[in-house]
C-alpha cells in the first residue's frame, strides 16, 4: 500500500509540474 501511495504522489507531482507551464503558456497567449 505504501509503495502505491508513493507512486500516486509522484504521478500527481508530475501532473502538476507538467500542467503548470501549460497553464502559464495559455495565459500568455
Backbone as numpy.savetxt, mean C-alpha at the origin, in Angstrom:
# Nx Ny Nz CAx CAy CAz Cx Cy Cz
-0.84 -18.43 12.02 -1.68 -17.24 12.02 -0.80 -15.98 12.02
0.20 -15.99 12.89 1.06 -14.80 13.01 1.73 -14.49 11.67
2.20 -15.55 11.00 2.89 -15.34 9.72 1.94 -14.72 8.70
0.72 -15.23 8.65 -0.24 -14.70 7.68 -0.56 -13.25 8.00
-0.63 -12.91 9.29 -0.90 -11.52 9.67 0.23 -10.61 9.19
1.46 -11.11 9.29 2.61 -10.32 8.84 2.52 -10.09 7.34
2.18 -11.14 6.59 2.06 -11.01 5.13 0.97 -10.01 4.78
-0.15 -10.07 5.50 -1.26 -9.15 5.23 -0.81 -7.71 5.49
-0.10 -7.49 6.57 0.37 -6.13 6.89 1.35 -5.65 5.83
2.21 -6.55 5.35 3.16 -6.16 4.31 2.44 -5.81 3.02
1.42 -6.60 2.66 0.66 -6.31 1.44 -0.06 -4.98 1.56
-0.63 -4.71 2.74 -1.33 -3.44 2.94 -0.34 -2.28 2.84
0.84 -2.45 3.41 1.86 -1.39 3.34 2.26 -1.14 1.89
2.44 -2.21 1.12 2.80 -2.05 -0.29 1.68 -1.34 -1.05
0.44 -1.69 -0.75 -0.70 -1.06 -1.43 -0.73 0.43 -1.14
-0.46 0.81 0.11 -0.47 2.24 0.48 0.66 2.96 -0.23
1.85 2.36 -0.23 3.01 3.00 -0.86 2.79 3.16 -2.36
2.16 2.15 -2.98 1.94 2.22 -4.43 0.79 3.15 -4.77
-0.21 3.24 -3.91 -1.38 4.07 -4.21 -1.13 5.54 -3.91
-0.23 5.83 -2.96 0.04 7.23 -2.59 0.57 8.02 -3.79
1.61 7.58 -4.49 2.12 8.32 -5.64 1.06 8.46 -6.74
0.24 7.46 -6.93 -0.80 7.52 -7.96 -1.80 8.62 -7.63
-2.19 8.71 -6.36 -3.14 9.75 -5.95 -2.51 11.12 -6.14
-1.24 11.26 -5.80 -0.56 12.55 -5.97 -0.50 12.91 -7.44
-0.25 11.93 -8.31 -0.17 12.19 -9.74 -1.53 12.67 -10.26
-2.60 12.06 -9.76 -3.94 12.46 -10.20 -4.23 13.89 -9.75
-3.79 14.24 -8.54 -4.03 15.60 -8.04 -3.25 16.61 -8.87
-2.03 16.26 -9.25 -1.19 17.18 -10.02 -1.71 17.32 -11.45
-2.31 16.27 -11.97 -2.78 16.29 -13.36 -3.90 17.31 -13.55
